[in-house]
Amino acid sequence: MAGGLDPKVFTSRLQEGAAHERRLEWSVAADLYGEIVADLAAVEAGDAKGRRLRALALLRRANALMELAQWDEARGALDDALNDAKACGDPAVVAEALLAAGVYATDRGDFPRAEAFLMDALERFHRDDGRPSLQGRGWAFLNLASLYGKTGRLDLAFVTFTKAQDVLGAAEDWAGVAAAWEAQAQLRRAIDDEDRWREDLAEAIVFYDRAGMAEKADRLRKRLGRKLV
């Protein structure tokens, strides 16, 4: 066991947290991940398996805290996650931590730093062809596309959104595909492309439904103001 926490119990609790995320229950998810991190507090510096588990829990907590705009706490969780990820020696976890750091930097408007983190994560995800790495690659493309849109590189943004949709679709990550369509819709709306942002949002709704994320799909339907799907 890692820090007194059975790996099977850890996986079950992480899945419980993911279920809260799908229902957009971010505060509940953040608290649950915080409890998991606390349960792993006794992990020793040389316990690679334990530090890997703690890094994963910290990353999920950081994501939930970012959704809640609790930036200082999210930054602390990310810093701790990156330290554990590097210490555990798992390249995939390091790549996930860099991806999360890129998302955080984007949200805080530090675009050069964000792009460096995301490109580093993307390169690392390309070192393996397994499904987790394929998913990571897709999410890296998604966040790079959003970053390109925020920095005015529109052609590159739309090309990269298509890459994200294709890669996440190949990984059968329907929530990721939905998020890519939603982010593309946000960019189209920002540039006053009225017709196509609605079409993109409708695509996002289809994939959120496919992922079993009814609450998210319903929120987007209300945003459209008329039933397209």
N, C-alpha and C positions, 0 to 999 in steps of 0.2 A: 504494500500500500504506500501511496505517496502522501507524506505529511499526515497520516492517519485517515486518508480518504480513499476508499476503494475505487479503482478506475471505472468499474461498472456503475457504481453509484454516481460518480462524477458525470459520466456520459448521460445517465438518466436525468440528472438535474440540469445539465446543459440543454437537453432536449426540451425539458419543461420550460426553461427560459426562452428557447426559440419559439415555443407555442405562444408565450405571452407576447413576443415580438410580432408574430403574425397577426395577433389581435390588437396590435398597437398599444399594448399595455406596458409602456416603456418604464414607468416608475416601478412597477412590480418586477419587471425583468431586471432592472438595475439593482434593486434590493436583493433579489435572488442571487445574482452574480456576485454581489458583495459578500453574501453569506458564504458562497463557495470559496471565494478568495480568502476569507477569514479562516475557513476550515483548513486551508492549505498554508496558513501562516507558519506552521512548524517545519515546512520544507527546508532542508539543509542546503547549503550552497552547492555541494557536490552531487545533489540528487537531481540528475538530468531529467528523469521521467517526471518527478514532482514539479520541477520548474517548467517543464513543457505544459503540464496541465494548468498550472497557475497562470502561465502566459495566455493560454486560450481563454480562461475565465476572465482575466483582466481585459482582454481585447473585446469580449462580449460586453463587459461592463462599460468600457470606454465608449463603445458604439451606442449603448442605451443612454449614457450620460450626454453624448453629443446630440441625440434626438431631443433630449430635455433641455438643451442649451446650458448645461452645467459645465462650463468650459474648463474651469480650474480643476475640478475633480476629474474630468475626462483627460486632461493633460497629465495629471499625476498617474492615472491608471495606464495611459499609453507609455509613459516613461518606464514604469515598472514592468509593463508587458515586454517592452523591447529589451530590457535588461535580462529578463528571464528567458526570452526567446534566444538571445545570443548565447546565454549560458547553457541552454539545453542542447544546443548544437543541431537542432532540426531546421534544415533550410526552408521548409514550407512554412513553419511558424514565424521565422524571421521575415519571410516575404509577406505574410499576413500582417505582421506588425508594421512593416514599412508602408503597406497599403493603407492601414488605418491612420498612420501618421500623415500620409498624403491627404486623406479625407479631412483630417483635423486642420491641417494647414490651409487647405482650400476654404473651409468654412470660416477660418479666421482671416482670410484675405491675404495670406502670405503665399502668393502664387509661385514665385521662383522656387521656394523651398518645397512647396507641394509638388511641383512638377518633378523635381529631383527625386523625391521619395517615390512617386508613382512610377517613374521610369525605372528606378532601381527594383521596385517590386515586380514590374512587368518582366524585366530581364530574368529575374530569379524564377518566376512562374514558368518561363519558357524552358527551363532546364529539365522539366519532367512533363510527361504526357498523360499522367493519370488524371482522373476526373477532378480531384480537388485542385490540382494545378490549372486545369482547364477553366474551372470556375473562377479561380483567382485571377487568371489572365483576363477573363471576361469583365470582372469587376474593375480591374485596373484600366482596361479600355474605357469602361463606362465613366469612371471618374476623371480620366484624362480628357474624354470628350467634353464633359461638363466644364473642366478647367479651360479647355480651348475656347469654349463658348464665352466664358467669363472674361477672357483676355482678347476677345475680338477675332480669333482665328476661326471664322465660321465654316469655311469649306473643310478644314481639317476636323472640326468638331463633328460635322455631319457624317463624314467618312468614318470617323472613329466610333460614333454611335452605331453605325451599321456593323462594324467589326464586333462591337460588344454584343449586339443582338444575335449575331451569327454564332459567336463563340459560346455565349450563355445558352443559346438554344441547343447547340451540340452537346453541352453538358447537362441538358434537360433541367436547368435551373430556371424555372418559369417565373419565380419571383424576381430574379435578376433580369430576365428579358423584359418583364413588366416595368421594372425600375428604369431600364434603358429607354423604353418608349416614353415613360413619364418625363424623364429628364430632357429628352429630345423635344417633347411637347412644350416644356417650360422655356426652352431656348427659342422655339418657333414663336411662342407668344411674346417673348421679350423683343423680337424683331418684327412684331405686328403681322406675322403670317397667320391670319385669323383662321382660314379654312384648314390648313394643314395641322395646326396645333390641336384642333379638335379631333382630326383623324388620328393623330398620334396618341392622344389621350384615350380614344376609344380602343386602340390596340392595347394600351396598357391595361385597361379594364378587363379585356379578354384574358390576358395572361395572369392578372391578379386573381381572377376567378379560377383559372386553371390551377393556380398554386394554392387554392383554398383560403385566400385572404379576402374574405367577403367584406370585412369592415373597410379595408383599404379601397376595394372596388366601389363600394357604395359611396365613399367620400368623393371619389373622382366622378361618379355619376352626378352627384350634386353640383360639382364644379362645372360640369358641362352645361347644366341648366336645361338639358333636354335629353331624352332617352335615345341614345344612338345604338346602344348594344343591350 
